[in-house]
Amino acid sequence: MHNFHIRFRRTALIAGVVFLPLAVLIAVRLHTHGGFEFEKPLMMWVHHNIGEGFFPIATVLHYLGKTAIAVPLIGIAAWWLYRAGNRRGALFCVSAALIPTLNMLLIKDWFERPRPLFWPRMIEETNFFRFPADTAPFPPPSPS
């Protein structure tokens, strides 16, 4: 148990010292300038090189990441872990989905950064905010 606490503290220290300042720098840059210069060329390159073959995969991932499917799947996994006697695993399963999702929703609401319209959408969404990418907890709704 002592070893776990040492590893946890080390991981928290790395996250706090490295990733938090980096996230703050990115957030300040996006808030003041609205984006990065490399976004459009990178997205156009990816769109050109991946092509239409990725659309069926993106569509499946989009619907698997919807609340109506993702929440029951996470609930089933957490229930199974709990029933198997792994209460910490069940708590981790729920927390690993809930915390990033809430974080993403709060940040998206704060930035209100629209999704770029470089090409037609394959799936139209009511939530057009882009930052951070929906890939944080679940797959994106389009290959953009």
Residue pairs with C-beta under 8 A, 6 or more apart in sequence:
27 107
27 111
29 36
30 36
30 111
30 113
30 131
31 111
34 113
35 113
39 116
40 116
40 118
43 116
43 118
43 144
44 118
46 143
47 118
47 119
47 143
47 144
50 143
54 143
55 122
55 143
58 122
58 139
58 140
58 142
58 143
59 122
59 123
61 139
61 140
62 123
62 139
62 140
62 141
62 142
63 69
64 70
64 73
64 138
64 139
65 134
65 138
65 139
65 140
65 141
70 97
70 138
74 93
74 94
74 97
77 93
78 90
78 91
78 93
78 94
79 90
81 87
81 89
81 90
81 93
82 90
97 137
100 136
100 137
101 136
101 137
101 138
103 136
104 132
104 134
104 136
104 137
107 131
107 132
108 127
108 129
108 130
108 131
108 132
109 129
111 129
111 131
112 129
113 129
113 130
113 131
114 128
114 129
114 130
115 128
115 129
115 130
115 142
115 144
116 130
116 144
118 144
119 144
121 142
121 144
122 142
122 143
123 141
123 142
125 141
125 142
130 144
133 140
134 140
134 141
